[in-house]
Amino acid sequence: MYSAIIEERFDKEGVKYGDIVEVSWKGRKLIGELMPSSEANSENVIIIKLKNGYNIGLAYSDIAEIKKIGSASNASAINKENSST
């Protein structure tokens, strides 16, 4: 489970699990599907699934921006489109 601060930011940004997000992290822009956190992860690490299928954890303190670019309902279509580029 993510921390209350992260959950509040998700609500503010209109982001929910399964949505495709663009994350500004350490000067890089990463695109992936927002995944729910597990008990094995720190509550201050955001998990996204990249188009190559790998899940990565990003320290919340290093994230400058989280932007929703696709909804959970069309996430598989966006991931499929991104994998062909």
C-alpha positions as CSV (number, residue, x, y, z in Angstrom):
1,M,0.0,0.0,0.0
2,Y,1.2,3.5,-0.9
3,S,1.6,6.2,1.8
4,A,-1.3,8.6,2.4
5,I,0.7,11.4,0.8
6,I,1.1,9.4,-2.4
7,E,-2.5,8.4,-2.5
8,E,-3.6,12.0,-2.0
9,R,-1.4,13.0,-5.0
10,F,-2.9,10.2,-7.1
11,D,-6.4,11.6,-6.2
12,K,-5.3,15.2,-7.0
13,E,-3.9,14.1,-10.4
14,G,-6.8,11.9,-11.2
15,V,-4.6,8.8,-11.4
16,K,-5.6,5.3,-10.5
17,Y,-4.0,1.9,-10.7
18,G,-3.9,0.6,-14.2
19,D,-3.7,4.1,-15.8
20,I,-0.8,4.9,-18.1
21,V,1.3,7.6,-16.6
22,E,4.2,9.8,-17.5
23,V,6.5,10.3,-14.6
24,S,9.3,12.9,-14.4
25,W,12.0,11.2,-12.4
26,K,15.5,12.5,-11.9
27,G,15.3,14.5,-15.1
28,R,13.9,11.6,-17.2
29,K,10.4,11.0,-18.5
30,L,9.2,7.4,-18.0
31,I,5.9,6.0,-19.3
32,G,4.2,3.0,-17.9
33,E,1.2,1.5,-16.2
34,L,0.7,2.5,-12.6
35,M,0.8,-0.6,-10.5
36,P,-0.5,-1.1,-7.0
37,S,2.1,-1.4,-4.3
38,S,2.7,-4.7,-2.5
39,E,3.7,-5.4,1.1
40,A,7.2,-6.1,-0.1
41,N,7.7,-2.6,-1.4
42,S,8.3,0.6,0.6
43,E,5.2,2.7,0.9
44,N,7.2,5.6,-0.6
45,V,8.1,3.9,-3.8
46,I,5.8,4.1,-6.9
47,I,5.7,1.0,-9.1
48,I,5.2,1.3,-12.8
49,K,5.2,-1.4,-15.5
50,L,7.3,-0.3,-18.5
51,K,6.4,-1.3,-22.1
52,N,9.1,-3.9,-22.0
53,G,7.2,-5.7,-19.2
54,Y,9.6,-4.8,-16.4
55,N,8.3,-3.3,-13.2
56,I,10.4,-0.5,-11.7
57,G,10.2,1.2,-8.4
58,L,10.7,5.0,-8.2
59,A,11.4,6.8,-5.0
60,Y,8.5,9.3,-4.5
61,S,10.9,11.9,-3.2
62,D,12.7,11.9,-6.6
63,I,9.5,12.4,-8.6
64,A,8.8,15.9,-10.0
65,E,5.6,15.2,-11.8
66,I,3.0,12.4,-12.4
67,K,0.8,12.9,-15.4
68,K,-2.0,10.6,-16.6
69,I,-1.8,10.0,-20.3
70,G,-4.2,7.1,-20.7
71,S,-7.0,5.5,-18.6
72,A,-7.0,2.0,-17.2
73,S,-9.7,1.0,-19.7
74,N,-7.3,1.6,-22.7
75,A,-4.0,0.8,-21.0
76,S,-3.4,-2.5,-22.9
77,A,-4.0,-0.7,-26.2
78,I,-1.5,2.1,-25.3
79,N,1.1,-0.4,-24.1
80,K,0.7,-2.4,-27.3
81,E,1.0,0.8,-29.4
82,N,4.2,1.8,-27.4
83,S,5.8,-1.6,-27.9
84,S,5.6,-1.4,-31.6
85,T,7.6,1.9,-31.7
